[in-house]
Amino acid sequence: MKRIVIIGSSSIGVSAAQQIREKDKEASISIITFESYLPYDSEGFFEKLSNKGGSADISYKIQDFYKQHKIDLFLEKKISRINFQRKKIYTDDKVQIEYDELIITESPKNLFPQIKGTNKNGVYAFSKLTDVDQIVLSLPLIDSVIVQSGHFHGLRIAASLISWGKEVLIVNPFANFFAQSLNPEMAIFVNRQIEQKGIRLIDETRISEVLGDSHVKAVRLQTEKVIASQDVIFAEAENDLRLFQGLNVNEANQIIVDDRFRTNQENVFAIGNVCDLTYSSCGRQSWGQTQRACFEAEAKVVADVISGVEAKFTSPSQRMVSVRMQELVITLIGQTSKALLKSEESEMDLENLSAKAIFREGSRLVGALLVNRESEQEALCQAIESQASYPETANL
């Protein structure tokens, strides 16, 4: 009987376990988590945050699912070390777990930027449900939040936070969220819409120090400007991979894998946001439908390989992710690299505060960025999925 162990709370691990079980009814399958929750869908973080914690349950599967599929759950385990040669996992409570196949889906902790003050209360990452719950608990006690992010999901975090009536500032290390996608005129237009909804934007700088005593009081930027804030969220905190010594990792603290998600250690796989292939194929910190599609595809490949079926990863078609700030809705669909932008086929409607940017390779439509054009979302998604040429979609 094959022993399969999955490390992490991510939905991708549960998906892999389910697909393995469908192929192998006898295998022993265990999931070890670092948190006390059932494995969850991280897309639900935004609902939890905007819903002020509420009763939102973002568990990926209910408890009975694991019983029905004979999947053993070990919640909130502290793993002290892993011996890849002996294929053994050692926990702090002296338990030894042996495996034949190991699937890693997340790291136990995150790494904050190497600056002063990140050990203070009020400094958070945004990759675990524990992070989100701690942020929700702190929000009634504070007035302002700073989010450091250069990616679209950072904007989604900020949009969730303004529902609390807090001052929200995004510190973006890059030119602006849309500089890599849009021409300057349209990028400025979109940024103005965001700021009018109560989110301040500071571009082309980073936090250089978190100030305060035991709790955050302010941050200092690389420009030397000091801004008061009681909470700081580093949306792109990296993986702390020290537990997995012996695996090859890159400079961004991602585990290096091949196109079957195999690491350099025999019978050890890495999938999800802990591995480099997820980032290169699906985009850094991708969320929404894109993340879900990638996770399902990755889980299938690993399940096939473990079950002895020939498999190779193919990145799924990029889908859609949106952010809503009151009546403002910004949507990204497919590939939105500025190199693919067709300015002559894009448009802004200043009177109705809407915009559409079109991206294509040759004549083929590959992406779109929409502002306040929800009615066009599904048609554009379908056109991109079907690899339609742009003239066929020009009436969208």
Rosetta blueprint (number, residue, H / E / L):
1 M L
2 K L
3 R E
4 I E
5 V E
6 I E
7 I E
8 G L
9 S L
10 S E
11 S H
12 I H
13 G H
14 V H
15 S H
16 A H
17 A H
18 Q H
19 Q H
20 I H
21 R H
22 E H
23 K H
24 D L
25 K L
26 E L
27 A L
28 S E
29 I E
30 S E
31 I E
32 I E
33 T L
34 F L
35 E L
36 S L
37 Y L
38 L L
39 P L
40 Y E
41 D L
42 S H
43 E H
44 G H
45 F H
46 F H
47 E H
48 K H
49 L H
50 S H
51 N L
52 K L
53 G L
54 G L
55 S L
56 A L
57 D L
58 I L
59 S E
60 Y L
61 K L
62 I L
63 Q H
64 D H
65 F H
66 Y H
67 K H
68 Q H
69 H L
70 K L
71 I E
72 D E
73 L E
74 F E
75 L L
76 E L
77 K L
78 K L
79 I E
80 S E
81 R E
82 I E
83 N E
84 F L
85 Q L
86 R L
87 K L
88 K E
89 I E
90 Y E
91 T E
92 D L
93 D L
94 K L
95 V L
96 Q E
97 I E
98 E E
99 Y L
100 D L
101 E E
102 L E
103 I E
104 I E
105 T L
106 E L
107 S L
108 P L
109 K E
110 N E
111 L E
112 F L
113 P L
114 Q L
115 I L
116 K E
117 G L
118 T L
119 N L
120 K L
121 N E
122 G L
123 V E
124 Y E
125 A L
126 F L
127 S L
128 K L
129 L H
130 T H
131 D H
132 V H
133 D H
134 Q H
135 I H
136 V H
137 L H
138 S H
139 L H
140 P H
141 L H
142 I L
143 D L
144 S E
145 V E
146 I E
147 V E
148 Q E
149 S L
150 G L
151 H L
152 F H
153 H H
154 G H
155 L H
156 R H
157 I H
158 A H
159 A H
160 S H
161 L H
162 I H
163 S H
164 W H
165 G L
166 K L
167 E E
168 V E
169 L E
170 I E
171 V E
172 N E
173 P L
174 F L
175 A L
176 N L
177 F L
178 F L
179 A L
180 Q L
181 S L
182 L L
183 N L
184 P H
185 E H
186 M H
187 A H
188 I H
189 F H
190 V H
191 N H
192 R H
193 Q H
194 I H
195 E H
196 Q H
197 K L
198 G L
199 I E
200 R E
201 L E
202 I E
203 D E
204 E L
205 T L
206 R L
207 I E
208 S E
209 E E
210 V E
211 L E
212 G E
213 D L
214 S L
215 H E
216 V E
217 K E
218 A E
219 V E
220 R E
221 L E
222 Q L
223 T L
224 E L
225 K L
226 V E
227 I E
228 A E
229 S L
230 Q L
231 D E
232 V E
233 I E
234 F E
235 A L
236 E L
237 A L
238 E E
239 N E
240 D E
241 L L
242 R H
243 L H
244 F H
245 Q L
246 G L
247 L L
248 N L
249 V E
250 N L
251 E L
252 A L
253 N L
254 Q L
255 I E
256 I L
257 V L
258 D L
259 D L
260 R L
261 F L
262 R E
263 T L
264 N L
265 Q L
266 E L
267 N L
268 V E
269 F E
270 A E
271 I L
272 G H
273 N H
274 V H
275 C E
276 D H
277 L H
278 T H
279 Y H
280 S H
281 S H
282 C H
283 G L
284 R L
285 Q L
286 S L
287 W L
288 G H
289 Q H
290 T H
291 Q H
292 R H
293 A H
294 C H
295 F H
296 E H
297 A H
298 E H
299 A H
300 K H
301 V H
302 V H
303 A H
304 D H
305 V H
306 I H
307 S L
308 G L
309 V L
310 E L
311 A L
312 K L
313 F L
314 T L
315 S L
316 P L
317 S L
318 Q L
319 R L
320 M E
321 V E
322 S E
323 V E
324 R E
325 M E
326 Q L
327 E L
328 L E
329 V E
330 I E
331 T E
332 L E
333 I E
334 G E
335 Q L
336 T L
337 S L
338 K H
339 A H
340 L H
341 L E
342 K L
343 S H
344 E H
345 E H
346 S L
347 E E
348 M E
349 D E
350 L L
351 E L
352 N L
353 L L
354 S E
355 A E
356 K E
357 A E
358 I E
359 F E
360 R E
361 E E
362 G L
363 S L
364 R E
365 L E
366 V E
367 G E
368 A E
369 L E
370 L E
371 V E
372 N L
373 R L
374 E H
375 S H
376 E H
377 Q H
378 E H
379 A H
380 L H
381 C H
382 Q H
383 A H
384 I H
385 E H
386 S L
387 Q L
388 A L
389 S E
390 Y H
391 P H
392 E H
393 T H
394 A L
395 N L
396 L L
